[in-house]
Amino acid sequence: MSLNVTAVGHPSDSLLRVALELCVLLWATDGNEETLSRYEDTVLALVPKHGGRVVSRVRSLSNGEGPLEVQIIHLPGESALQAYMRIRSVWRWRTCTAKQLLERIS
């Protein structure tokens, strides 16, 4: 994931807000492309609850070497990013199958 930080406001302002633009590149393990897409459908729907927006979401049409999906996400600041990532983590565990959970803790 790459991160672009944009300061909003005048440098002399005592409360300079920092907006974040994230570029997310996702690869799925073999056979899990649809599972990853369903998971992303769920967690990307939560972005607006943190004051953000999904600027772009593009999925590869080929089975090439590149990522399955590329996303651009805008969030209003670091605290919004941290809150969003905590929610993503919770959903990651909720969407595990029993087999996947055993693989993760082995």
Secondary structure as UniProt FT lines:
FT   STRAND          2..8
FT   TURN            11..12
FT   STRAND          17..26
FT   TURN            30..31
FT   HELIX           33..44
FT   TURN            45..46
FT   HELIX           47..50
FT   STRAND          53..59
FT   STRAND          69..75
FT   HELIX           78..94
FT   HELIX           98..105
//
